[in-house]
Amino acid sequence: MVVGGDAAGMSAASQARRMKGPDELEIIAFERGHFASYSACGIPYWVGGDVSDRDELIARTPEEHRERGIDLRMRTEVTALDVAGGRVRARDLESGAEEWTSYDKLVIATGARPIRPPLPGIDAPGVHGVQTLDDGQALLDTLARTSGRRAVVVGAGYIGVEMAEALINRGYEVTVVNRGKEPMSTLDPDMGRLVHEAMEGLGITMVNDAEVTKVLTGEDGRVRAVATEDAEYPADVVVLGIGVRPETTLAQAAGLPLGDHEGLLTDQAMRVRGYENIWAGGDCVEVLDLVSGRERHIALGTHANKHGQVIGANAGGGYATFPGVVGTAVSKVCDLEIARTGLREKDARRAGLQFEKVTIESTSRAGYYPGAAPMTVKMLAERRTGRLLGVQIVGREGAGKRVDIAAVALTAGMTVDQLTALDLGYAPPFSPVWDPVQVAARKAVGAVFGKR
């Protein structure tokens, strides 16, 4: 039985079906929304017009899952888990009917919920979170019937930055209100400053170090502005991009183990700790950070799909593990690419690590080759050992995916000295003679070991 019909849940169901046929294993999945197996990561690009049709974000329809022998029940919300009795209670959202269904093996894939602070006016018409296809459709419907062209995005993480771009692409005047010193708190502030400058260069108004205190409404009850302690920012539409938390309400009520970030705790087989026949994956779990050795919550579709593959293999009678992550993420705002992997400075300090940090400026191609674009690379290396701890990259075309070099190096536990020796591809249209990541590694070697 699978609770949650998106990436982790349906990947698990599909993999389990590959392992065993319908006569050997019955699979029931519950999904409370209107859609299953879709790319939530693509919603900002659909809203912004880069993706023309909602259905392009759907990897597999409910009908396709059913044809493969999975009993997927849409618009059905699980309201309680009875772990001791091996059953779940589910409510049909169309009819309101509820019933208990027994299971032998349970997969929890309830995802994450957008943070929606309890502020005055936060639920007013025109205020939108963006987590599901239903959310994206609701926002597009609002944009279609709103005559004003002023938008406020609350929060400047990945979703906030991507939604700011989407609204700029739709011709809105965009203000981003951010409680942090700089946008993209997943970066160190010095790298976030580069994102700030680029966003303002695109015509986005950045308001940092500002906490939203309330949403103001007009006589019609619709949103008209967002207020902080110091100012008001007019808005015809507001998008919340404050972040997400694991959706573990059911798990907590059932007494399942949660971590410091409120996510479910699992072993490497994605089995919930202490429960032989319960697995969990996707945005509702915490995962091991291979660099810091600590548990963390990272809501990404890449992880969710991998979790699902592991869970499906194990629930289907096979064996697979998910060893952990290094925290790799990439995004963009218009033509600015933003990437990171590993630890930020504050992460390293929190883990008790001493480190050296270096920052370099380079280009995406040989400087003389047409189209060479600037990029900034920041690198952290452990003091004394030179072990790579983290990399952040901000630049134009060709910058973002370079973070994958560092992600592989981090996973392998490489030192910055070893990173300089990697045999990376080179030709002037693709890279300078020394790839920017290796230029940063060379500088890090000097910082750790001194000049050689």
VENCOR-V696322 format. One line per field, one symbol per residue. phi: phi as a letter, one per 30 degrees, with the letter a starting at -180 (. if undefined). A space follows every 50 residues. Layout:
phi: ???
This chain:
phi: .ccjcceddddddddddddbdedcbdbcbcbddcbbhbcdddeeddddjd cdbedddcdadedddddcicdccdhbcdcaccdddiabcbcdddcidbac bdbcbbccbdibcddbddceidcdejcbcbbbddddddddddddccddbc bcccjbdedddddddedddciddccccbdddbdiddcdeddddddedddd ddjddcbchbcdcaccbcddiddbacccdcabbeacabccbdkbbedbed ddddiddccdcicdcbcddiddejbdcbcbaidcccbdddddicdbcbcb dddeddedddddddddjcbabcdkbcidabaabhcccbbaaicdeddddd diccacbbbbcbbdbeeddeidcdacbcbcbddididdcabbbbacejde ddddedddddddidcdddddcddddbaedcadeceeddddddddedddci dc
